[in-house]
Amino acid sequence: MPNDPQHQNPQPGPDLQQAQPVLPGQRREPQAPQHPQHPHPQRYAEARAHRVMDRAADAVWREVRDFPALAAWHPGIASSTAHPGNPRVRDLVTTDGIRLTEALHAVDDTLMTLEYGFVAHPFPLTDYRARMEVRPEGDTRCSVTWTATFRPAEGDGAALAAQFEAGVFVVGLEALAARGRG
């Protein structure tokens, strides 16, 4: 029946995007919505750092997974505490006095991944989502990848991404790697 609404194939309209399959181990990249007033979607910027460490993956994962204890291993964080009443939210103060609140969105102990985002921050961006992944590289080594995506308030976000990479991610991963050395 050509005019029977139950048998028609719906077509996506301008405000509906077709879902794309995500295979196991893949990560769906965030998509900025398109609006009629803004024909070009706002782009996401990405910050990324990767480090191979002479430490067992399980040992590194225990430290990374302890979400409220970031200050225990990151030299740029003066204090990090669990938010009162919610251990999935941490309040941070950096060594230069910046205050942040971050919320833990997902933890996978099997894959050794965690994802978190900003709740409160002073940066010119929105939709910040970060991910840390720990991967075994044999019994006594591992690799850690720390990434974040966000929408910059202005421009392409390259300068802000570079700040996160060099000033937060690389510094943190170096310190995490050094904790395994005597």
One Martini backbone bead per residue (centre of mass of N, CA, C, O) as a GRO file, in nm:
protein
  182
    1MET     BB    1   0.085   0.043   0.030
    2PRO     BB    2   0.172   0.357  -0.056
    3ASN     BB    3  -0.019   0.532   0.173
    4ASP     BB    4   0.086   0.373   0.413
    5PRO     BB    5   0.244   0.479   0.700
    6GLN     BB    6   0.353   0.190   0.799
    7HIS     BB    7   0.511   0.146   0.493
    8GLN     BB    8   0.693   0.380   0.512
    9ASN     BB    9   0.994   0.542   0.444
   10PRO     BB   10   1.171   0.728   0.631
   11GLN     BB   11   1.309   1.050   0.598
   12PRO     BB   12   1.544   1.256   0.655
   13GLY     BB   13   1.566   1.556   0.767
   14PRO     BB   14   1.736   1.846   0.842
   15ASP     BB   15   1.721   1.755   1.173
   16LEU     BB   16   1.804   1.456   1.068
   17GLN     BB   17   2.028   1.204   1.140
   18GLN     BB   18   2.187   0.940   1.044
   19ALA     BB   19   2.288   0.657   1.168
   20GLN     BB   20   2.599   0.525   1.254
   21PRO     BB   21   2.789   0.274   1.286
   22VAL     BB   22   2.951   0.114   1.572
   23LEU     BB   23   3.225  -0.046   1.637
   24PRO     BB   24   3.409  -0.224   1.815
   25GLY     BB   25   3.646   0.017   1.945
   26GLN     BB   26   3.495   0.253   1.864
   27ARG     BB   27   3.448   0.612   1.820
   28ARG     BB   28   3.226   0.856   1.843
   29GLU     BB   29   3.213   1.151   1.703
   30PRO     BB   30   3.125   1.448   1.752
   31GLN     BB   31   2.836   1.636   1.650
   32ALA     BB   32   2.735   1.913   1.504
   33PRO     BB   33   2.473   2.089   1.473
   34GLN     BB   34   2.243   2.199   1.240
   35HIS     BB   35   2.139   2.524   1.137
   36PRO     BB   36   1.972   2.740   0.945
   37GLN     BB   37   2.136   2.999   1.049
   38HIS     BB   38   2.387   2.772   1.053
   39PRO     BB   39   2.521   2.599   0.793
   40HIS     BB   40   2.780   2.567   0.972
   41PRO     BB   41   2.927   2.371   1.171
   42GLN     BB   42   3.062   2.353   1.463
   43ARG     BB   43   3.373   2.289   1.554
   44TYR     BB   44   3.593   2.058   1.670
   45ALA     BB   45   3.836   2.015   1.900
   46GLU     BB   46   4.167   1.858   1.957
   47ALA     BB   47   4.329   1.681   2.216
   48ARG     BB   48   4.661   1.507   2.232
   49ALA     BB   49   4.814   1.227   2.415
   50HIS     BB   50   5.111   1.009   2.426
   51ARG     BB   51   5.234   0.726   2.636
   52VAL     BB   52   5.502   0.532   2.717
   53MET     BB   53   5.542   0.291   2.987
   54ASP     BB   54   5.735   0.155   3.271
   55ARG     BB   55   5.441   0.015   3.335
   56ALA     BB   56   5.185  -0.134   3.451
   57ALA     BB   57   4.861  -0.110   3.368
   58ASP     BB   58   4.726  -0.161   3.645
   59ALA     BB   59   4.877   0.062   3.801
   60VAL     BB   60   4.787   0.299   3.627
   61TRP     BB   61   4.480   0.254   3.643
   62ARG     BB   62   4.446   0.301   3.946
   63GLU     BB   63   4.516   0.605   3.924
   64VAL     BB   64   4.323   0.703   3.702
   65ARG     BB   65   4.051   0.588   3.833
   66ASP     BB   66   4.102   0.790   4.071
   67PHE     BB   67   3.937   1.061   4.017
   68PRO     BB   68   3.981   1.250   4.285
   69ALA     BB   69   4.327   1.189   4.266
   70LEU     BB   70   4.494   1.376   4.065
   71ALA     BB   71   4.704   1.523   4.263
   72ALA     BB   72   4.885   1.266   4.317
   73TRP     BB   73   5.015   1.291   3.990
   74HIS     BB   74   4.958   1.594   3.912
   75PRO     BB   75   5.153   1.887   3.903
   76GLY     BB   76   4.905   2.097   3.813
   77ILE     BB   77   4.762   1.990   4.083
   78ALA     BB   78   4.691   2.099   4.401
   79SER     BB   79   4.376   2.004   4.405
   80SER     BB   80   4.163   1.707   4.474
   81THR     BB   81   3.807   1.653   4.512
   82ALA     BB   82   3.535   1.529   4.616
   83HIS     BB   83   3.227   1.590   4.590
   84PRO     BB   84   2.984   1.650   4.787
   85GLY     BB   85   2.793   1.349   4.749
   86ASN     BB   86   2.998   1.301   4.473
   87PRO     BB   87   3.250   1.096   4.338
   88ARG     BB   88   3.191   1.185   4.018
   89VAL     BB   89   3.294   1.460   4.140
   90ARG     BB   90   3.546   1.714   4.083
   91ASP     BB   91   3.759   1.935   4.256
   92LEU     BB   92   3.977   2.186   4.123
   93VAL     BB   93   4.322   2.308   4.168
   94THR     BB   94   4.558   2.476   4.039
   95THR     BB   95   4.878   2.606   4.066
   96ASP     BB   96   4.739   2.889   3.936
   97GLY     BB   97   4.417   2.893   4.059
   98ILE     BB   98   4.233   2.720   3.899
   99ARG     BB   99   3.887   2.642   3.878
  100LEU     BB  100   3.733   2.311   3.878
  101THR     BB  101   3.471   2.099   3.735
  102GLU     BB  102   3.426   1.741   3.723
  103ALA     BB  103   3.271   1.470   3.535
  104LEU     BB  104   3.192   1.141   3.543
  105HIS     BB  105   3.070   0.928   3.276
  106ALA     BB  106   3.294   0.685   3.235
  107VAL     BB  107   3.374   0.332   3.313
  108ASP     BB  108   3.628   0.078   3.209
  109ASP     BB  109   3.799  -0.188   3.340
  110THR     BB  110   3.856  -0.364   3.091
  111LEU     BB  111   3.955  -0.116   2.893
  112MET     BB  112   4.074   0.125   3.047
  113THR     BB  113   3.842   0.364   3.073
  114LEU     BB  114   3.773   0.724   3.073
  115GLU     BB  115   3.510   0.975   3.115
  116TYR     BB  116   3.495   1.337   3.095
  117GLY     BB  117   3.377   1.665   3.219
  118PHE     BB  118   3.278   1.979   3.230
  119VAL     BB  119   3.105   2.196   3.463
  120ALA     BB  120   3.339   2.402   3.559
  121HIS     BB  121   3.489   2.692   3.387
  122PRO     BB  122   3.714   2.948   3.218
  123PHE     BB  123   3.683   2.855   2.929
  124PRO     BB  124   3.649   2.910   2.567
  125LEU     BB  125   3.407   2.668   2.593
  126THR     BB  126   3.238   2.367   2.487
  127ASP     BB  127   3.186   2.035   2.512
  128TYR     BB  128   3.373   1.889   2.711
  129ARG     BB  129   3.560   1.581   2.632
  130ALA     BB  130   3.725   1.321   2.802
  131ARG     BB  131   3.998   1.069   2.757
  132MET     BB  132   4.123   0.765   2.906
  133GLU     BB  133   4.383   0.526   2.803
  134VAL     BB  134   4.483   0.195   2.889
  135ARG     BB  135   4.760  -0.007   2.760
  136PRO     BB  136   4.902  -0.291   2.714
  137GLU     BB  137   5.281  -0.370   2.681
  138GLY     BB  138   5.276  -0.606   2.842
  139ASP     BB  139   5.373  -0.656   3.177
  140THR     BB  140   5.569  -0.364   3.212
  141ARG     BB  141   5.387  -0.209   3.001
  142CYS     BB  142   5.242   0.103   2.869
  143SER     BB  143   4.970   0.296   2.735
  144VAL     BB  144   4.870   0.646   2.711
  145THR     BB  145   4.564   0.815   2.632
  146TRP     BB  146   4.484   1.170   2.592
  147THR     BB  147   4.166   1.318   2.533
  148ALA     BB  148   3.994   1.602   2.366
  149THR     BB  149   3.679   1.759   2.316
  150PHE     BB  150   3.571   2.079   2.162
  151ARG     BB  151   3.411   2.399   2.162
  152PRO     BB  152   3.498   2.684   2.048
  153ALA     BB  153   3.415   3.014   2.075
  154GLU     BB  154   3.670   3.065   1.884
  155GLY     BB  155   3.758   2.944   1.617
  156ASP     BB  156   3.949   2.631   1.608
  157GLY     BB  157   4.123   2.571   1.892
  158ALA     BB  158   4.434   2.521   1.864
  159ALA     BB  159   4.554   2.677   2.106
  160LEU     BB  160   4.392   2.531   2.327
  161ALA     BB  161   4.480   2.246   2.256
  162ALA     BB  162   4.784   2.300   2.305
  163GLN     BB  163   4.751   2.363   2.605
  164PHE     BB  164   4.640   2.090   2.692
  165GLU     BB  165   4.865   1.916   2.589
  166ALA     BB  166   5.120   2.058   2.727
  167GLY     BB  167   4.990   2.155   3.024
  168VAL     BB  168   4.841   1.864   3.087
  169PHE     BB  169   4.890   1.589   2.942
  170VAL     BB  170   5.200   1.562   2.920
  171VAL     BB  171   5.264   1.627   3.214
  172GLY     BB  172   5.092   1.398   3.335
  173LEU     BB  173   5.224   1.155   3.185
  174GLU     BB  174   5.510   1.199   3.288
  175ALA     BB  175   5.439   1.169   3.590
  176LEU     BB  176   5.316   0.886   3.569
  177ALA     BB  177   5.575   0.751   3.463
  178ALA     BB  178   5.768   0.838   3.704
  179ARG     BB  179   5.628   0.666   3.934
  180GLY     BB  180   5.786   0.394   3.834
  181ARG     BB  181   6.035   0.527   3.931
  182GLY     BB  182   6.268   0.520   4.190
   0.00000   0.00000   0.00000
